[in-house]
Amino acid sequence: MAHLGEAGQLDDVSQEALESVGKGGSGGMIPAGWYRVALVEDEAQSKSWGTGLSQQFQILDGPLKGRRIFDYLCVRHSTSAKAEEIARAKLKAFAVAAGAKNPNNVTDTEPYYGKPVMMEVRRETQENEKYADEDGKKAEPADFVSCSEFKAWGSTASAPTNSTRAQPSAPPPEDDIPF
C-alpha cells in the first residue's frame, strides 16, 4: 500500500485533464507493427514450474510514445519444453538486438535497460478477457532486431539472404524513427 501524503490531494486536477485519461497514447490498442522500444522494467519470478521473467518495454517514438508493452517469458519451465524454448529464444533475440557481448549468457538484464531496439508487435488472441483489448487480442512482442539492422532492412528490397528473420513491416506512417 502506498502512502501519498499531500501528493494524494487531487483537487487541482482539471476536468480537461480528467477527460484526457485514456486518450492520446495513454490507452487503447497498440497496432501490430515495428516500434523502437527500450526495456524499462523487468522482474525474475520463481514459480512452482520454474522461472518466469516479467518484462515491460516502453515505446520511444511516434504517437504511442510512452506506452508500454508487456511480456512474460517462461525462461525455465519444468512441464513445457515448448514454452521454455520460445521464451529463451525471445530473450536471446532481445539480448542480440540490445548489443549483448555474450547473448548466450543473459544472467542480468540491467545492462540492457534503456537501450533502444526495434520490436515487432503482433496482435495475439487472448483467452483471458482480463488481458485482452476490445478486439479480444493483446499486443505481444514477437521479435527484436537492432535499430541499425532494421534501418538496413528499410534501405533494401528484402532482408539479408543469410538472415533467418522475416522482412519487417514498415513502421506506422506517423512513426518517426530518429536515426
Rosetta blueprint (number, residue, H / E / L):
1 M L
2 A L
3 H L
4 L L
5 G H
6 E H
7 A H
8 G H
9 Q L
10 L L
11 D L
12 D L
13 V L
14 S L
15 Q H
16 E H
17 A H
18 L H
19 E H
20 S H
21 V L
22 G L
23 K L
24 G L
25 G L
26 S L
27 G L
28 G L
29 M L
30 I L
31 P L
32 A L
33 G E
34 W E
35 Y E
36 R E
37 V E
38 A E
39 L E
40 V E
41 E E
42 D E
43 E E
44 A E
45 Q E
46 S E
47 K E
48 S L
49 W L
50 G E
51 T E
52 G E
53 L E
54 S E
55 Q E
56 Q E
57 F E
58 Q E
59 I E
60 L L
61 D L
62 G L
63 P L
64 L L
65 K L
66 G L
67 R L
68 R E
69 I E
70 F E
71 D E
72 Y E
73 L E
74 C E
75 V E
76 R E
77 H E
78 S L
79 T L
80 S L
81 A H
82 K H
83 A H
84 E H
85 E H
86 I H
87 A H
88 R H
89 A H
90 K H
91 L H
92 K H
93 A H
94 F H
95 A H
96 V H
97 A H
98 A L
99 G L
100 A L
101 K L
102 N L
103 P L
104 N L
105 N L
106 V L
107 T L
108 D L
109 T L
110 E H
111 P H
112 Y H
113 Y E
114 G L
115 K L
116 P L
117 V E
118 M E
119 M E
120 E E
121 V E
122 R E
123 R E
124 E E
125 T E
126 Q L
127 E L
128 N L
129 E H
130 K H
131 Y H
132 A L
133 D L
134 E L
135 D L
136 G L
137 K E
138 K E
139 A E
140 E E
141 P E
142 A E
143 D E
144 F E
145 V E
146 S L
147 C H
148 S H
149 E H
150 F H
151 K H
152 A H
153 W H
154 G H
155 S L
156 T L
157 A L
158 S L
159 A L
160 P L
161 T L
162 N L
163 S L
164 T L
165 R L
166 A L
167 Q L
168 P L
169 S L
170 A L
171 P L
172 P L
173 P L
174 E L
175 D L
176 D L
177 I L
178 P L
179 F L
